[in-house]
Amino acid sequence: MSSVFIVRRDAQRVSQARASLEVSRQTRVVGVTQSLYRARADVARLDPEALLIDLRLEDGAALSLVRELRERRADRPKVMLLVADAADPLLFCTLAAGADAYLLESDLAVAAAALERAQRGEAAMAPPLAWELLQFFGEPISPSRDTPAPDDRALDWRTDAHNPMRLSPGERRLAQLVAQGARAAELAAAMAISLESVGRRIGNIYRKLSWDVRSGSLMLLAA
């Protein structure tokens, strides 16, 4: 059973998040707060395995807390951000600071399942994020028309896996498909991999994004 701490903007949102998590027998809520200030002390004291937190709070942004947490430890707690819009520029910054995944507020009903996936290293990605990531790594948004389409089944996912400065061919291809609007099931079909593998590939990309913050703790494994 995983221990989770919730940080949300108001009591109603806290209650909604708690209810969505407690439907799972695999999740135990160990604390809640509406304040970023209080969250700092409570998370340090309770040491939860996961943190579910609004990207934007009344007394600040999750970015500052994520930075503090990653200065102390690279891998705990797993941080899932709750966002209203995946195009919010603060989301990219907070993932780069070491957050592990995000969930749209409209999808709160599946928070327990999403958090379990995040703890396994899986994540999701929206087209605006894929565009930013490709630009960050200096990759083209779309494959060159002069370049033959790759056989995705033959891509070596481990190529450059331990190089935080670039995406592997498979990661690049995945991000390009997301940027073009492909959904999870379409990605799995196009890449000839499972949905779980799609989530792990995206999680790997986020860890590469926050390589320097995680002090070289990146470990990428082929699914």
C-alpha positions, 0 to 999 in steps of 0.5 A: 500500500502506498502512502500519499500526501495531498496538497490542493487549493481549497477544502473542496478540492482536497476532499475530492482528491481524497475520495478519488484516491481512497477508492483504491486499496493500494493507496493510503492518504497520510495527510492533506493540506491547502497550504504550500507553507504547511506542506513543506513541514508535513511532507518532511515529517510524514515522508510519503511515497507520493505527493498529489499536488495542484500545479498552482496553489493560493500561496505559491506554485508547486514548483518551489516545493518540488525543487526543495524535495529534489534537493533532498532526494531524487526519487522520493516522493513521486510527485504527480501534478494536478493541472487545469491545462496541459499547455500551462507553461508552468507544467514544463518547468515543474517537470524539469524541476523533478516532478514525475507526472501530471494529471488533468483535473478533469481526469481526477476520477482516475487519480488512484490508477494514474498515481499507481502508474506514476509509481511504476515510472509511467507518465502521460504527455500532451501535444504542447508538452511534446513540442516543448520537449522536442525543442528543449532537446533540439529535435525536429518536431516532425521527421524529415520528409527526405528520411525514410520512415523507421521500422519502429519495431527495430528501434533500439530503445536503449540507444543513448539511454544513459545520455541525458543530453539527447533522446534515443531514436525511439524516444524522439519518434514517440515525442514526434507522434505525440506532438502531432496529436497521437493518443496513447492507444495510437502510440502503442499501435504505431510503435508496436509496444504496449500501453505500459511501455508507452507510459514508461517511455514518456516517464524516461523522457521526463527523467532525462528532462530533469537529469541535472536536478536528479543528480545523475540518478537516471536509470532507463531500462528497456521494457 
